[in-house]
Each structure stands twice: as structure tokens, then as C-alpha cells.
Amino acid sequence: MEYDVIIIGAGPAGISASLYTIRANKKTLVLYDDLSSLEKTEKIENYYGFPDGINGKDLYQNGIEQARNLGVDVKKQEVIKIEINMQANNDKENRDKSSYNFIVTTSNRIYHSKVVILATGNKKNKPKITGIEKFEGKGISYCAICDGFFYRNKDVSVIGSGNYAVSETNDLINVAKDVTIFTNGKKAPDVRAENVKIETRGIKEIIGEDRVEGLELEDGTKIKTDGIFIAQGVARKS
Ligand SMILES: Cc1cc2nc3c(=O)[nH]c(=O)nc-3n(C[C@H](O)[C@H](O)[C@H](O)COP(=O)(O)OP(=O)(O)OC[C@H]3O[C@@H](n4cnc5c(N)ncnc54)[C@H](O)[C@@H]3O)c2cc1C
């Protein structure tokens, strides 16, 4: 099947792009796999137009519905290969305007498109600590500016030791009661605030029932915490 534009990813980036391509009268297909980062988000309060906030899963589904209502084809199929259509590209002089530059293969079928937009999100740089994935959206966050407000006057932890961790900590110090930075043996970052502590001992496990309640260190010490912000590595690559 042929499209003017194929967009891979149905998160905020992919769906937003599709709203504009369809309104520019371009036949548009959005392909998505399963999870968007949004689906892990319990509640989003920092988005315009939702007075009571909105659950990430609902926002994701609303976006897909909005695109479909405007005429975008949205299909749940994993993209496994994107190839340049050599035939279309080699014969530039006689090229029919309807030649399609890309061949997109999914788990179900093959599509042709003039343009491909990649909006596949990014993978988080996660430390190897038991419980991280279990508590994502339930006390584990990757964005202090998004979620810090949920921890007003509470104790929070930041995992990381570089500039990214410092930046997340700076966003939290005016909101949380106490912030502990866990550096996993690395040199302590330079953050000067009364409510910031540095802990260099390694973390073994995140503990809690339905939500994060604390951390167990490698030496067996248990530390209470209400929320954990992962800020490992470099912000843009995480
Ligand atoms: C726990 C958590 C809490 C968050 N809280 C907030 C918040 O409160 N406020 C806020 O503003 N942001 C928050 N974020 C960040 C926000 O979710 C992301 O910034 C946003 O979802 C990124 O949008 P995106 O469209 O770039 O990627 P994503 O939303 O991740 O979408 C990626 C899309 O690509 C698709 N895809 C990937 N590979 C393939 C493939 N091979 N074939 C087909 N489809 C594919 C996926 O199925 C998905 O549809 C949070 C993130 C997390 C993880």
C-alpha cells in the first residue's frame, strides 16, 4: 500500500506530526508497536488544558483517536525494516512523480512511502537495580520537572552523579523536603543546599508494595524514600 508519509511511532511526537501532514492533504500512515513512554505515566499534570491532569495511557489513546478522526491511518504493527527503494532513486530523470522512496516492512505487511518520519521515542539509561521497572510511574521517575511536584515536602532520591543528576536535584530542592543523591561509588557532585545529602554506597534493590517506599543498599541498610529520580549518564541520551 502507498502513502505520502509514513510515521513510525504513535506517541506525542508521531501523532503531532500526523495531525499536520494529514491537514496538508498528505496521505498518512502512523505505525506503532506497543508501549509509549506515556503509557507508563500515572498522572500528567503539566499539560495545558487538563484541569484535573490526565493518565498517560488515556492521553496516548486520545492522540491516536484524534489522528484517526482526521483521516490518518493508524496501525499497530512493529516496523522491522526500512529500505530505500533503489528503483525509484536510480531512475531520477524519468522518475514518475508517484515513485516511492522508501519500503517499510512491518510484522504484517509491506508499505511504500515518499517520506518516512521516525518518532520512536528514546530508551532510558537505567541502572541495574532490582525493582526499577516494576515501580516506573509508581515512584520511579525520569523527569524532575514533570513529576517533582508530586513529592512536595517528601523525601526523594536522585540516582546519578553527573551534570544531569545535578540538574534534576536543582529542580527538586525547592519542592521536596530532602533530596539524597546516590552516586554508586562515584565522586559526589557539587550541589550546595541544606536539604541535599550525598550517599556513595551502592543500591541493591528498590523496596515497596504497590509504590516505592524505600531503598536497600548493598550493605543491607534500608533507607526510606518517597520517590526516586533516575538521572544517570547524559540527559539527551538517556
Ligand atoms: C514514567 C514516565 C513518566 C513521565 N511523565 C511525564 C510527565 O508527567 N509529563 C511529561 O511531559 N512527560 C512525561 N514523561 C515523558 C513523556 O512520556 C515522553 O517525553 C514522551 O512520551 C515522548 O514522546 P515520543 O513521541 O517522542 O515517544 P514515545 O511516547 O515513547 O513514543 C514512541 C512510539 O514509537 C513506537 N515505536 C518504537 N519502536 C517502534 C517500531 N519498531 N515499530 C513501530 N513503532 C515503534 C512506540 O510504539 C510508540 O508509539 C514521562 C515518561 C516516563 C517513562
The ligand as an SDF file (V2000), in Angstrom:
LIG
                    3D

 53 58  0  0  0  0  0  0  0  0999 V2000
    7.4370    7.0470   33.8890 C   0  0  0  0  0  0  0  0  0  0  0  0
    7.3920    8.2470   32.9680 C   0  0  0  0  0  0  0  0  0  0  0  0
    6.7060    9.4020   33.3820 C   0  0  0  0  0  0  0  0  0  0  0  0
    6.6250   10.5340   32.5470 C   0  0  0  0  0  0  0  0  0  0  0  0
    5.9150   11.6090   32.9930 N   0  0  0  0  0  0  0  0  0  0  0  0
    5.7950   12.6870   32.1930 C   0  0  0  0  0  0  0  0  0  0  0  0
    5.0320   13.8260   32.6050 C   0  0  0  0  0  0  0  0  0  0  0  0
    4.4430   13.8330   33.6800 O   0  0  0  0  0  0  0  0  0  0  0  0
    4.9810   14.9060   31.7750 N   0  0  0  0  0  0  0  0  0  0  0  0
    5.6420   14.9210   30.5690 C   0  0  0  0  0  0  0  0  0  0  0  0
    5.5750   15.9310   29.8640 O   0  0  0  0  0  0  0  0  0  0  0  0
    6.3560   13.8470   30.1490 N   0  0  0  0  0  0  0  0  0  0  0  0
    6.4500   12.7530   30.9330 C   0  0  0  0  0  0  0  0  0  0  0  0
    7.1910   11.6750   30.5160 N   0  0  0  0  0  0  0  0  0  0  0  0
    7.9050   11.7800   29.2470 C   0  0  0  0  0  0  0  0  0  0  0  0
    6.9700   11.5190   28.0500 C   0  0  0  0  0  0  0  0  0  0  0  0
    6.2600   10.3160   28.2300 O   0  0  0  0  0  0  0  0  0  0  0  0
    7.8420   11.4580   26.7980 C   0  0  0  0  0  0  0  0  0  0  0  0
    8.5800   12.6760   26.7000 O   0  0  0  0  0  0  0  0  0  0  0  0
    7.0100   11.3100   25.5260 C   0  0  0  0  0  0  0  0  0  0  0  0
    6.1780   10.1670   25.5920 O   0  0  0  0  0  0  0  0  0  0  0  0
    7.9580   11.1950   24.3200 C   0  0  0  0  0  0  0  0  0  0  0  0
    7.1560   11.1510   23.1630 O   0  0  0  0  0  0  0  0  0  0  0  0
    7.6450   10.4820   21.8260 P   0  0  0  0  0  0  0  0  0  0  0  0
    6.5010   10.5870   20.8710 O   0  0  0  0  0  0  0  0  0  0  0  0
    8.9650   11.0480   21.4450 O   0  0  0  0  0  0  0  0  0  0  0  0
    7.9510    8.9470   22.1870 O   0  0  0  0  0  0  0  0  0  0  0  0
    7.0200    7.8180   22.8570 P   0  0  0  0  0  0  0  0  0  0  0  0
    5.8270    8.4100   23.5450 O   0  0  0  0  0  0  0  0  0  0  0  0
    7.9280    6.9390   23.6720 O   0  0  0  0  0  0  0  0  0  0  0  0
    6.5090    7.0060   21.6150 O   0  0  0  0  0  0  0  0  0  0  0  0
    7.3310    6.1470   20.8710 C   0  0  0  0  0  0  0  0  0  0  0  0
    6.4490    5.4420   19.8590 C   0  0  0  0  0  0  0  0  0  0  0  0
    7.2800    4.7170   18.9440 O   0  0  0  0  0  0  0  0  0  0  0  0
    6.7150    3.4180   18.7490 C   0  0  0  0  0  0  0  0  0  0  0  0
    7.7620    2.5210   18.2710 N   0  0  0  0  0  0  0  0  0  0  0  0
    9.0340    2.3680   18.7370 C   0  0  0  0  0  0  0  0  0  0  0  0
    9.6830    1.4390   18.0160 N   0  0  0  0  0  0  0  0  0  0  0  0
    8.8160    1.0200   17.0540 C   0  0  0  0  0  0  0  0  0  0  0  0
    8.8820    0.0690   15.9720 C   0  0  0  0  0  0  0  0  0  0  0  0
    9.9950   -0.6450   15.7090 N   0  0  0  0  0  0  0  0  0  0  0  0
    7.7830   -0.1290   15.2070 N   0  0  0  0  0  0  0  0  0  0  0  0
    6.6360    0.5880   15.4260 C   0  0  0  0  0  0  0  0  0  0  0  0
    6.5200    1.5000   16.4150 N   0  0  0  0  0  0  0  0  0  0  0  0
    7.5920    1.6970   17.2070 C   0  0  0  0  0  0  0  0  0  0  0  0
    6.1070    3.0710   20.1070 C   0  0  0  0  0  0  0  0  0  0  0  0
    5.1340    2.0270   19.9980 O   0  0  0  0  0  0  0  0  0  0  0  0
    5.4700    4.4200   20.4650 C   0  0  0  0  0  0  0  0  0  0  0  0
    4.2110    4.5370   19.8450 O   0  0  0  0  0  0  0  0  0  0  0  0
    7.2740   10.5330   31.2910 C   0  0  0  0  0  0  0  0  0  0  0  0
    7.9750    9.3610   30.8690 C   0  0  0  0  0  0  0  0  0  0  0  0
    8.0260    8.2420   31.6910 C   0  0  0  0  0  0  0  0  0  0  0  0
    8.7750    6.9900   31.2210 C   0  0  0  0  0  0  0  0  0  0  0  0
  1  2  1  0
  2  3  1  0
  2 52  2  0
  3  4  2  0
  4  5  1  0
  4 50  1  0
  5  6  2  0
  6  7  1  0
  6 13  1  0
  7  8  2  0
  7  9  1  0
  9 10  1  0
 10 11  2  0
 10 12  1  0
 12 13  2  0
 13 14  1  0
 14 15  1  0
 14 50  1  0
 15 16  1  0
 16 17  1  0
 16 18  1  0
 18 19  1  0
 18 20  1  0
 20 21  1  0
 20 22  1  0
 22 23  1  0
 23 24  1  0
 24 25  2  0
 24 26  1  0
 24 27  1  0
 27 28  1  0
 28 29  2  0
 28 30  1  0
 28 31  1  0
 31 32  1  0
 32 33  1  0
 33 34  1  0
 33 48  1  0
 34 35  1  0
 35 36  1  0
 35 46  1  0
 36 37  1  0
 36 45  1  0
 37 38  2  0
 38 39  1  0
 39 40  1  0
 39 45  2  0
 40 41  1  0
 40 42  2  0
 42 43  1  0
 43 44  2  0
 44 45  1  0
 46 47  1  0
 46 48  1  0
 48 49  1  0
 50 51  2  0
 51 52  1  0
 52 53  1  0
M  END
$$$$
